[in-house]
Amino acid sequence: MDSNFWLSRWQENKIGFHQSKYNSRLTSLWPSLQLPQGAEVFVPLCGKSLDMIWLHEQGYNVLGAELSETAVVAFFNENDLQYQVTTSGNLQLFTGTGKAAGIRIFAGDMFAMDEAQTAGVSAVYDRASMVAMPPEMRQQYVDKLAALLPVAATGILISMNYDPSKMKGPPFSVPDELVRELLNPYFTLSVLEHSEGPERLGNLQGRGLDTLEEHVYRITKI
Ligand SMILES: C[S@@+](CC[C@H](N)C(=O)[O-])C[C@H]1O[C@@H](n2cnc3c(N)ncnc32)[C@H](O)[C@@H]1O
């Protein structure tokens, strides 16, 4: 699964992963992290997620990373937000202005980012990001996420587990044991919420699964 896969998904507007509402796990669990207002939250593989709007409304700064410039432009335009574009390394940096001040999104390959670009981050939110990576890229993704996050950065990662014989990803099934194996070298983690059942299927309804297990982890970079 290369960049072209995702770029064409955006071009063809095949974005079933996009949620038209705030993620209920984010809104219910994020306050328990008790992060100070003004903390900058890294949102890897952010798409045009409205969760960035929610985080911003709660008083956080947001730093997204998204491959597709179409998605980034859509995020600002669809939410009636103004922005300026500059170049940062190999990526374009969209910086919100006016009421969007405090929201910045790198458009380009997250693997081309470096630590200097995320030095101000103290929190992280991963929804549909780690699980978007095909198995052969998952380790690389976790290594990069860990490299980009300063020590003590903390936040939420949502993972899912399902019978992979019934559905072809993305999103991919990443069972709890595997999440721990991948993250343990870099993060402390605890389960904030665990749920399972057909009602968790959401946009995956109709793709052959009868049920879905979801874990919401608090992760903290060590
Ligand atoms: C499944 S979507 C999830 C988007 C978002 N987290 C959400 O909840 O709506 C995965 C996103 O990752 C982006 N992506 C894939 N590979 C990427 C990379 N190497 N760097 C930055 N973004 C990438 C895709 O364009 C896509 O928008």
The ligand as a Gaussian input file, in Angstrom:
#p B3LYP/6-31G(d) Opt

LIG

0 1
 C       -7.684000       5.755000       7.466000
 S       -7.284000       7.414000       7.168000
 C       -7.516000       8.115000       8.785000
 C       -7.614000       9.615000       8.799000
 C       -7.924000      10.215000      10.183000
 N       -7.015000       9.744000      11.218000
 C       -9.349000      10.030000      10.566000
 O       -9.615000       9.572000      11.685000
 O      -10.236000      10.383000       9.770000
 C       -5.526000       7.366000       6.995000
 C       -4.938000       8.650000       6.461000
 O       -3.518000       8.562000       6.455000
 C       -3.036000       9.254000       5.331000
 N       -1.675000       8.735000       5.087000
 C       -1.337000       7.510000       4.630000
 N        0.002000       7.370000       4.570000
 C        0.526000       8.550000       5.007000
 C        1.860000       9.030000       5.173000
 N        2.918000       8.274000       4.865000
 N        2.036000      10.284000       5.650000
 C        0.958000      11.059000       5.961000
 N       -0.325000      10.654000       5.824000
 C       -0.531000       9.410000       5.348000
 C       -4.046000       8.973000       4.249000
 O       -4.030000       9.912000       3.203000
 C       -5.350000       8.996000       5.041000
 O       -5.946000      10.266000       5.024000

